[in-house]
Amino acid sequence: MELFRPILRVVGYLFLTIFTIQLLNIYFNWFVSNNFMFMPSLYIGIGALFILVLIDRLVSKEDNYYEKNVEK
């Protein structure tokens, strides 16, 4: 599980960076690009970071402590 978190973090930020470069390329025409990966790069990046947050919430011992011991 500890190896899975950094991989998800790198994949998430990498694809969001790719999306940002593609978005800037639309306006500045830095290079000729293919629009094939425009929206999938956004979905993969956000999806990987969302899965990372879910894993962190499910594995966190601190959340389990507060869930049981804090008055509602």
Beta strands, then each sheet from edge to edge (+ up, - down):
end
